[in-house]
């Protein structure tokens, strides 16, 4: 089932701009390997779910998959061949805002080869270019 907020303060949002690189959520925090985006985009709840399924299918209950993004932006869409006016359309789907550098998924408890294979599968489901990153070594 796709992720979405349980409740929101306002039903609809304006589109906004994706300008800067990620300053938060840009390093591996929970797992050993992560999938980091190299472009900015809106990631839909269905794309996030497709990535989760792809990773867990390859891992076969081995290790742990962490999802680091949450779709909290409502995207509205008017039906086709509808005249302008008559207010803003209903919410069509939910999306997460992705900036360059955002870590999308993390994996823990598996070997590097298996993590690389799983993240490669997840990256094919994503609408942005991604790269595999490892955990930083704290001194």
C-alpha positions as CSV (number, residue, x, y, z in Angstrom):
1,X,0.0,0.0,0.0
2,X,1.5,3.4,-0.9
3,X,2.5,5.7,1.8
4,X,0.7,8.9,2.6
5,X,0.2,11.2,5.6
6,X,-2.5,10.2,8.2
7,X,-3.7,13.8,8.4
8,X,-2.6,17.2,7.1
9,X,-3.3,20.7,8.3
10,X,-4.2,21.8,4.8
11,X,-5.7,19.7,1.9
12,X,-3.7,21.2,-1.0
13,X,-0.3,22.8,-1.5
14,X,1.2,25.1,-4.2
15,X,3.8,23.5,-6.4
16,X,6.9,25.2,-5.0
17,X,10.5,25.1,-6.4
18,X,13.3,22.5,-6.0
19,X,16.4,24.7,-6.0
20,X,19.1,23.7,-3.5
21,X,21.2,20.7,-2.8
22,X,20.1,18.6,0.2
23,X,21.5,19.8,3.5
24,X,19.5,17.3,5.7
25,X,19.1,13.6,5.0
26,X,22.2,13.6,2.8
27,X,24.3,10.9,4.6
28,X,23.8,7.2,5.6
29,X,22.3,7.2,9.1
30,X,20.7,3.8,9.8
31,X,22.2,1.2,7.4
32,X,25.6,0.5,6.0
33,X,24.9,1.4,2.3
34,X,22.5,4.0,0.8
35,X,21.1,5.1,-2.5
36,X,21.7,8.8,-3.0
37,X,19.9,10.9,-5.6
38,X,22.0,13.1,-8.0
39,X,19.0,15.2,-9.3
40,X,16.0,17.0,-8.0
41,X,12.5,15.5,-8.6
42,X,9.2,14.6,-7.1
43,X,9.2,11.0,-6.0
44,X,5.7,9.5,-6.0
45,X,4.5,7.2,-3.3
46,X,4.1,4.4,-5.9
47,X,7.7,4.8,-7.0
48,X,8.9,4.6,-3.4
49,X,6.8,1.4,-2.9
50,X,8.2,-0.1,-6.1
51,X,11.7,0.5,-4.9
52,X,10.9,-1.1,-1.5
53,X,9.4,-4.2,-3.2
54,X,12.4,-4.5,-5.6
55,X,14.9,-4.4,-2.7
56,X,13.0,-6.8,-0.4
57,X,12.4,-9.2,-3.2
58,X,16.1,-9.5,-3.9
59,X,17.1,-9.6,-0.3
60,X,14.6,-12.4,0.6
61,X,14.1,-11.5,4.3
62,X,17.9,-10.9,4.7
63,X,19.0,-7.6,6.1
64,X,16.9,-4.5,6.7
65,X,15.7,-1.9,4.2
66,X,15.2,1.7,5.5
67,X,13.1,4.2,3.5
68,X,14.5,7.7,4.2
69,X,11.9,9.7,2.2
70,X,8.2,10.2,2.9
71,X,5.6,11.5,0.4
72,X,4.0,14.4,2.2
73,X,3.3,16.7,-0.7
74,X,-0.2,16.5,-2.2
75,X,-0.2,16.8,-6.0
76,X,-3.5,17.7,-7.6
77,X,-4.5,17.1,-11.2
78,X,-7.5,18.2,-13.2
79,X,-9.2,15.6,-15.4
80,X,-8.5,15.7,-19.2
81,X,-10.6,17.9,-21.4
82,X,-11.8,20.0,-18.4
83,X,-12.2,23.8,-18.9
84,X,-10.3,26.1,-16.7
85,X,-11.8,27.6,-13.6
86,X,-14.1,25.9,-11.0
87,X,-11.3,25.8,-8.4
88,X,-8.3,23.7,-7.8
89,X,-8.5,19.9,-8.6
90,X,-8.6,17.1,-6.0
91,X,-5.4,15.4,-4.8
92,X,-4.3,12.9,-7.4
93,X,-1.2,11.4,-5.6
94,X,1.3,12.1,-2.9
95,X,5.0,12.9,-3.6
96,X,8.3,13.4,-1.7
97,X,10.5,16.3,-2.7
98,X,14.0,15.0,-3.7
99,X,17.0,17.3,-3.9
100,X,20.4,16.3,-5.2
101,X,22.2,14.5,-2.3
102,X,19.1,13.1,-0.6
103,X,19.5,9.5,0.6
104,X,16.4,7.6,-0.6
105,X,17.0,4.1,0.7
106,X,19.4,2.3,3.1
107,X,20.3,-1.3,3.6
108,X,21.8,-2.9,6.7
109,X,22.9,-6.5,7.5
110,X,24.0,-7.7,4.1
111,X,27.2,-8.0,2.1
112,X,28.5,-5.3,-0.2
113,X,27.8,-7.3,-3.3
114,X,24.2,-8.0,-2.3
115,X,23.6,-4.4,-1.3
116,X,25.1,-3.2,-4.6
117,X,22.7,-5.5,-6.5
118,X,19.7,-4.5,-4.5
119,X,20.4,-0.8,-4.8
120,X,21.0,-1.2,-8.5
121,X,17.5,-2.7,-8.8
122,X,16.0,0.1,-6.7
123,X,17.8,2.8,-8.8
124,X,16.1,1.5,-12.0
125,X,12.7,2.2,-10.4
126,X,13.6,5.8,-9.6
127,X,13.0,8.7,-11.9
128,X,16.4,10.3,-11.0
129,X,20.0,9.3,-11.4
130,X,21.3,7.7,-8.2
131,X,24.6,6.4,-6.8
132,X,25.5,3.9,-4.1
133,X,27.1,5.5,-1.0
134,X,28.6,3.9,2.2
135,X,28.5,4.9,5.8
136,X,30.9,7.6,6.9
137,X,33.5,6.5,9.4
138,X,33.3,8.8,12.4
139,X,36.6,9.6,14.0
